[in-house]
Structure formats: structure tokens, C-alpha cells
Amino acid sequence: EDVENVFSYSVDDLQKVVQANAQKRQAEVEKAKKIISTEVGKFKVWQASQGAVPYLAALQVMAENIRKMETDNLSHKLKGLDERERAAVDKLTRHIVDQIFRPIYYSMKEDEAMEAKKDKIWALKSMFKLDPVYKRGILTEGSEPKGQLNP
């Protein structure tokens, strides 16, 4: 007899519901795997780019040393400047160095293959003959931060 708002299901009906739910869950698992894979790839590229930090720090030290040396070499021509004018020259030269570095920083932040990132770091290291400078003072092989061109 029929009872209002009461439904009868067979085991086969329940099995179909279970199978449909399992398929939905499996589709969500596949989506999650794709998201995880993408994010792991991004993390690996970011991690590879962190290898550039000690070389960028060394390049900054080298550039600052050059900036100071050249400013000192011109100090006899700058003797007539008051403190405010000297500060303006200092600010200008720092700004020039910062502007030169800007494309390098942006390049290291680009989303690209890990090998391309490593190639950039190697090129930077090789071009400027840099020894890495570790900002937290952790050095490898007992070396000291130099940040200058090697002979």
C-alpha cells in the first residue's frame, strides 16, 4: 500500500546514489590534484629564485662600493657643496643604482621554468664574478661576504 511521503528504495537504487556521489568526489579529487600540482610548481620556481638572493645581495654591495668610491673620488670637486646639497647628490646616486637594479629584480620575479631561473642566477654570478652574500651572516666554506669583483 502507498503511504504519503514515504519512499521505497532497493539496494540497487542506493548503489546508484553511492556511485554518483563517489564520481562527484573523484572529480573534486582530480581538481584538487591539479591545484596542488600547479601550486607546487609555482613554489619550486619561487624556491629556485631564492637562490638569486645571495648574488643580488653581493651585486648590491659591489654597486654600493663603486658608488661610494666614485663619490669619494669626486669629493674634491664637491667641496663647495653644503650638507643639504651633498645629501641630494648621495640620494641621486643611490636612486640611479636602484633604477639599474630594478629590471634585474623584476626579471628574477618572472613566472618561468625553473631551469630558466637557474640560468639567470648563474649568468648573474658569472657576469659579475660574485661570491654570494648571505644576509643573515651564514656563509659557506668559511668565506666572508665580499660583494666585489674577483680578480
N, C-alpha and C positions, 0 to 999 in steps of 0.2 A: 504494500500500500504506500502511497505517496504522502510524505509529511512536508509541510511547508517549511522552506529554508533549511532543509536537511538534504545533503547530497551524499551519494554513494559512489565511492571510487574503488576501482580494482587495484591490485598490486601493479598491474601494467600501467595504469594511469599515473600512479605515484612514481613509478620508474621513469616515465617520460618527463615529469616535473623535475626529478632529481637530475636527469641527464641534461635538461635545458639549463638548469642552474649551474651545473658543472661546466658546461660550454661557455656560459657567460663569465664564470670565474676564470677559466682558462684564457679567455680573450683579454681579461683585465691583467692577468699574469704576464701575457705577452707584451701588453702596453707598458707595464711596469719594467720589464726586462729591457725594452728599448730605451726608456727614460734613463734607467740606471747605466746602460751601456754608453749613452750619449754623455751623461754627466761624468762618468769615469774617464772617458776620452778627453773631455774638457779639463778635468783635474790633472791628467797626465801632462797635457800641454802646459797648464799653469805651473805644474811642478818642474817641468823642464825649463820654463822661463826663469824660475828662481835660481837656476844655475848662472844666470847672467848677472845677478845682483853683486857678487863679489868683484866681477870685472867692471861693472858700471861704477861701483864704488872706487875702484882703482883708477878708472878713467877720470872720475870727478877729482880725485886727489891730484892726479897728474895735471889736469886742466887748471886747478886752483894754484898749484905750484908755478905753472907757467904764467898765469895771470899775475900772481904776486911778484914773480921775478921780473916780468916786463914792466910792471908798475914801479918797482924799485929801481930798475934801470933808467926809467924816465923821471925819477924823483927830482933830479937836478933841474929839469925843465918845469916841474910842477911846484917849485919853491915859492912862487908868488901867490899860490892859492891859499885861501883861508880854510879853516876846518870844514865849513859847510861845502865849499867847492871840492875839497878833497873827498868828502863823503859822497858827493854827487858823482865824481869820477869813479870811485870804488863801486858805487851802486850800478853805474853804467857798465863797467867791465864785468861785474857779476851777472848782470842781465844778458849781456852778449854771450857769455859762457852758457847760461841757462837756455838761451834760444838755440844754440848749437846742439845742445843735448836733446832738446825736445823731440826731433824726429827719431833719434835712437830709442828713446823711451817708448814712443808710440809704436815703433817697429817691434819692440820686444813684447808689447801687449797684444799684437795681432793674433787673431784666431787662425792658426795654421798647423800643419802637420808637425809632429814632434821632431822629426829629422830636420825640417827646415829651421825650427827654433834652435836646435843644437848647432846647425851650420852657422847661424848668425852669431851665436855666442863664440864659436871657435874663430870665426872671422874677426870679431871684435878683439879677442885675446891675441890673435896672431898679428893683426894690423898694427896694434899699438904696443905689442910685446909686453902685455900686462901680467903682473903677478896679482892673484886675487887678494882683495882686502875684505876681511870678514868684519862686519860692523860690530859684532858682539865680542870682538877680540879673540875669536877662536881661529887659530891659524893652523895650516897643515905643515907637516915636515919641519917644524920649528922655525919657519920663515917669519920675517917681520913684514908688516904692510909697507910697501914701497910706493905703489901708485905712480911710478915714473917709468920712463923709457929705460929698458935694459940695454946695456952696451952690446 
